[in-house]
Amino acid sequence: MPSPTDPSPNDLAPTGIHHVSALTNDIRTNHAFYTTVMGMRLVKRTVNQDDPSMYHLFYADGAGTPGSDLTYFDMPRAARERPGNRSITRTTLRVDGEAALGAWRDRFDALGVPHGDVTLRRGRLHLDFEDPHGLPLALVDDGGVGPAHPWDASPVPAAQQVRGLGSVEITVPELGPTHAFLTDVLHLEAEATYPPDDGTQGAVHVYRMHADGPAGELHVAVVPDRPNARYGSGGVHHLALRVPNDAAYHAWSARLARTGRPFSGEVDRHYFRSLYVREPGGILVELATDGPGFDVDEPRATLGEQLALPPFLEPRRAQIEARLAPLD
């Protein structure tokens, strides 16, 4: 039962997907794919703050808007991910309109990117594809919900550019514990179900945050007899949900502490502030603030062009730069 000092569920409910962080064993191919094929902007060229020997790259819309960034950690020795249970199994990227999906299908054909057909999934058109590391992705028509922030230097026309992150799917062996975590702890609302794409029995369960369209949805596929995933390149490390401001962030920290559930405590990532907690299936979920933002330490016009380091790593800049391979 919530404490009398808890803010209301409406005040605490996450306001959408914040970011998704995945893993690559080839950072140069990764950088080329997302900037030249996908036309996304590299808005932050930094390092993993817990292991500064590896890059951490953030790809987003032209403004680096919260909810638009797909991020990658660089682990050159990582084996390929073995897909399976207890993992994040599909990440979607929002575009506006059926015509945009058709243009992307033609672009993928021309550039040799593996993809499926444009299909209807839960009433929205999707185009499934994979990045060079095998990460399962899909473009989804979001119907133009919310503002767009195109990147002027993108090789993709503004009307067709990725507008941000859409729904994210996780796969777990049983629904009950995950459902309780999402509804009772994270204040998500069970909204709908739809049949799996592969025609098997069961359903994918949709949970709603305080955001319109696919950017406010978490999908939970329940597959009891599937082997667990083996984490690796082309897999997702964690999913982050949006917390609008510092007041809500501190309230979340106090709430998680009162539940007795193990969590990270408050972590300042310089560009946003984070809390980390695992849902019962073992999937890592981050709660991240919208601000301060990627322009806290470099001008918005030149985001991502130089290596940016949080203040606590600046004294080690020369050592860190010497260990990082050039991206370009």
C-alpha positions in Angstrom: 0.0 0.0 0.0 1.4 3.5 -0.8 2.7 5.6 2.1 0.6 8.6 3.0 3.6 10.7 2.0 3.7 9.3 -1.5 2.8 11.7 -4.3 -0.3 10.5 -6.3 0.2 7.9 -9.0 -0.5 10.6 -11.6 2.3 12.7 -10.2 4.8 9.8 -10.3 3.8 7.9 -13.4 6.7 8.0 -16.0 6.0 10.3 -18.9 7.3 8.0 -21.7 10.4 6.2 -22.9 13.5 8.2 -22.1 16.2 6.2 -23.8 17.3 2.6 -24.7 20.9 1.5 -24.2 22.3 -1.3 -26.3 25.7 -3.0 -26.9 27.9 -3.1 -30.0 31.2 -4.9 -30.6 32.0 -2.6 -33.6 31.6 1.1 -32.7 32.7 2.5 -36.0 30.2 0.4 -38.0 27.6 1.4 -35.4 28.4 5.1 -35.8 28.3 4.9 -39.6 25.0 3.1 -39.6 23.1 5.4 -37.3 24.3 8.6 -38.7 24.4 7.8 -42.4 21.8 5.1 -42.9 19.3 6.1 -40.2 20.1 9.8 -40.4 20.1 10.2 -36.6 22.3 12.8 -35.0 25.2 11.9 -32.7 24.3 14.2 -29.8 26.7 13.0 -27.2 30.1 11.4 -27.8 31.1 10.3 -24.3 32.2 7.2 -22.4 30.6 4.7 -20.0 30.9 6.6 -16.7 31.3 3.2 -14.9 34.1 2.0 -17.3 35.6 5.0 -19.2 37.6 2.7 -21.4 34.6 2.3 -23.6 32.6 4.7 -25.7 29.0 5.6 -24.9 27.3 7.1 -27.9 23.9 8.8 -28.0 21.9 9.0 -31.2 18.8 11.2 -31.2 16.8 13.8 -33.1 18.3 17.2 -34.1 17.8 18.7 -30.7 18.8 15.7 -28.5 15.2 15.7 -27.1 14.5 13.4 -24.1 12.8 10.4 -25.4 14.6 10.4 -28.8 17.9 8.8 -27.9 19.1 5.3 -28.7 22.5 4.8 -27.0 25.3 2.3 -27.4 28.1 1.0 -25.2 31.2 -0.2 -27.1 32.5 -3.7 -26.1 34.8 -5.0 -28.8 35.1 -8.5 -27.4 31.4 -9.1 -26.9 29.9 -12.1 -28.6 26.6 -11.7 -30.5 23.5 -11.6 -28.4 21.5 -14.8 -28.2 17.8 -13.7 -28.2 15.6 -15.1 -25.5 13.6 -14.6 -22.4 14.1 -12.0 -19.7 15.3 -9.4 -22.1 14.3 -6.4 -24.1 13.3 -7.8 -27.5 12.2 -5.0 -29.7 12.8 -1.2 -29.8 10.7 1.0 -32.1 11.6 4.3 -33.7 8.8 6.8 -34.6 8.2 8.2 -38.0 5.3 10.2 -39.4 3.0 8.5 -41.9 2.7 5.6 -44.3 4.6 7.4 -47.0 7.6 7.7 -44.7 7.5 4.0 -44.0 7.4 3.4 -47.8 10.4 5.7 -48.3 12.3 3.8 -45.5 11.5 0.4 -47.1 13.0 1.7 -50.4 16.0 3.2 -48.6 16.7 -0.1 -46.8 16.4 -2.0 -50.1 18.9 0.4 -51.7 21.4 0.1 -48.8 21.1 -3.6 -48.1 19.5 -3.3 -44.7 17.5 -6.5 -43.7 13.9 -5.7 -43.2 10.3 -7.1 -43.3 7.2 -5.8 -44.9 5.1 -2.9 -43.8 2.6 -4.6 -41.5 -0.2 -3.6 -39.1 0.6 -4.3 -35.4 -1.9 -3.1 -32.8 -3.5 -0.7 -35.2 -0.2 1.0 -36.3 1.9 0.4 -39.3 5.4 -1.0 -38.6 8.5 -1.8 -40.6 10.7 -4.3 -38.8 14.5 -4.3 -39.5 17.8 -5.0 -37.9 20.9 -2.9 -37.4 24.4 -4.4 -38.3 24.7 -6.0 -34.9 21.4 -7.8 -35.1 19.4 -5.5 -32.8 15.7 -6.0 -33.5 14.2 -2.7 -34.4 11.0 -1.3 -36.1 9.9 1.9 -37.5 6.4 2.8 -36.4 3.9 5.4 -37.8 3.1 7.6 -34.8 0.6 9.7 -36.7 2.6 12.9 -36.2 1.9 13.0 -32.4 4.0 15.7 -30.7 6.7 18.0 -32.0 9.5 17.0 -34.4 13.1 18.3 -34.3 14.7 17.3 -37.6 18.5 17.3 -38.0 19.5 19.8 -40.7 22.6 17.8 -41.7 20.8 14.4 -41.9 21.0 12.5 -45.2 17.3 11.6 -44.6 14.7 14.2 -45.7 13.2 16.0 -42.7 9.7 14.6 -43.3 11.0 11.1 -43.1 13.5 11.4 -40.2 13.2 9.4 -37.0 11.2 11.5 -34.6 12.0 9.6 -31.4 11.6 6.4 -29.6 8.3 4.5 -29.7 7.2 1.5 -27.8 9.6 -1.0 -26.3 8.9 -4.7 -25.9 10.3 -6.9 -23.2 9.9 -10.7 -23.0 9.4 -12.6 -19.7 8.4 -16.2 -18.7 5.4 -15.2 -16.6 3.2 -12.1 -16.4 2.2 -11.9 -12.8 5.3 -10.6 -11.1 6.1 -8.2 -13.9 2.5 -6.9 -14.0 2.6 -6.2 -10.3 5.9 -4.4 -10.6 4.8 -2.2 -13.6 1.4 -1.3 -12.1 2.1 -1.2 -8.3 5.6 0.1 -8.3 6.0 2.1 -11.5 2.4 3.3 -11.8 1.9 2.1 -15.4 -1.6 1.2 -16.5 -2.5 -2.1 -18.1 -4.2 -0.9 -21.3 -4.7 -3.7 -23.9 -3.5 -7.0 -25.4 -2.8 -8.1 -28.9 -1.7 -11.5 -30.5 2.0 -12.3 -31.0 3.4 -11.8 -34.5 4.5 -15.5 -34.8 0.9 -16.8 -34.5 1.5 -18.6 -31.3 -1.0 -18.7 -28.5 -1.0 -16.0 -25.8 -0.9 -12.3 -26.0 1.4 -9.3 -25.8 0.3 -7.0 -22.9 0.5 -3.2 -23.4 1.2 -0.9 -20.4 0.6 2.9 -20.7 2.6 5.8 -19.3 1.6 9.4 -19.3 2.3 10.1 -22.9 0.3 9.8 -26.1 1.0 7.3 -28.9 3.7 4.7 -29.0 6.2 6.8 -27.1 4.1 6.1 -23.9 3.9 2.3 -24.3 5.7 -0.7 -22.8 4.8 -4.0 -24.4 5.3 -7.3 -22.4 5.4 -10.6 -24.3 5.0 -13.7 -22.2 6.8 -16.8 -23.4 7.0 -19.5 -20.7 9.1 -22.0 -22.5 11.7 -19.8 -24.2 15.4 -20.1 -23.1 16.8 -17.0 -21.4 18.7 -14.5 -23.5 22.5 -14.5 -23.5 23.5 -10.8 -23.3 25.9 -9.6 -26.0 26.4 -7.4 -29.0 23.1 -6.5 -30.6 21.3 -6.8 -27.3 19.8 -4.1 -25.1 21.4 -3.4 -21.7 18.6 -1.4 -20.2 15.5 0.7 -20.8 15.0 4.1 -19.3 11.7 5.8 -18.5 11.1 9.6 -18.3 10.9 11.4 -15.0 10.0 15.1 -15.8 11.9 16.9 -13.0 14.1 16.7 -10.0 11.2 16.8 -7.5 9.6 13.7 -9.0 13.0 12.1 -9.2 13.7 12.5 -5.5 10.1 11.3 -4.7 10.9 8.2 -6.8 14.1 7.6 -4.8 12.2 7.9 -1.5 9.4 5.6 -2.8 11.8 2.9 -4.0 13.6 3.0 -0.6 10.3 2.5 1.2 9.3 -0.5 -0.8 12.5 -2.3 0.3 13.2 -3.3 -3.3 16.9 -3.2 -4.1 17.8 -0.2 -6.3 20.9 1.9 -7.2 20.2 5.0 -5.1 20.5 8.4 -6.8 23.1 8.5 -9.6 24.0 11.8 -11.3 24.9 11.1 -14.9 25.6 14.8 -15.6 23.2 15.0 -18.5 20.3 13.5 -16.5 19.8 11.9 -13.1 19.1 8.2 -12.7 17.7 5.5 -10.6 18.2 1.8 -11.5 15.9 -1.1 -10.5 15.3 -4.6 -11.9 11.9 -5.8 -12.6 11.2 -9.4 -11.3 12.2 -11.0 -14.6 15.7 -9.5 -14.2 15.4 -6.7 -16.8 17.1 -3.5 -15.8 14.9 -0.4 -15.8 16.2 3.1 -15.3 14.2 6.2 -14.2 15.9 9.2 -15.8 15.2 12.9 -15.6 14.6 15.0 -18.7 17.3 17.5 -17.7 19.7 19.1 -17.5 20.2 17.9 -21.1 23.0 17.2 -23.5 23.8 20.9 -24.0 24.9 21.3 -20.4 28.6 21.1 -21.4 28.7 21.9 -25.1 26.7 24.2 -27.5 23.6 22.6 -29.0 25.0 23.5 -32.5 28.0 21.3 -32.1 26.6 18.4 -30.0 28.5 15.2 -30.4 31.4 16.6 -32.4 34.0 16.3 -29.6 34.5 13.9 -26.7 32.5 15.2 -23.8 33.3 14.0 -20.2 31.4 14.6 -17.0 33.4 16.8 -14.5 34.6 13.9 -12.4 36.4 12.4 -15.4 37.9 15.6 -16.9 41.2 15.2 -14.9 41.7 11.9 -16.8 40.9 13.2 -20.3 44.3 12.6 -21.8 44.4 9.0 -20.5 40.8 8.3 -21.6 41.3 9.8 -25.1 44.4 7.8 -25.7 42.5 4.5 -25.2 39.6 5.4 -27.5 39.8 4.5 -31.3 38.8 7.3 -33.7 35.1 7.1 -34.8 35.3 8.8 -38.2 
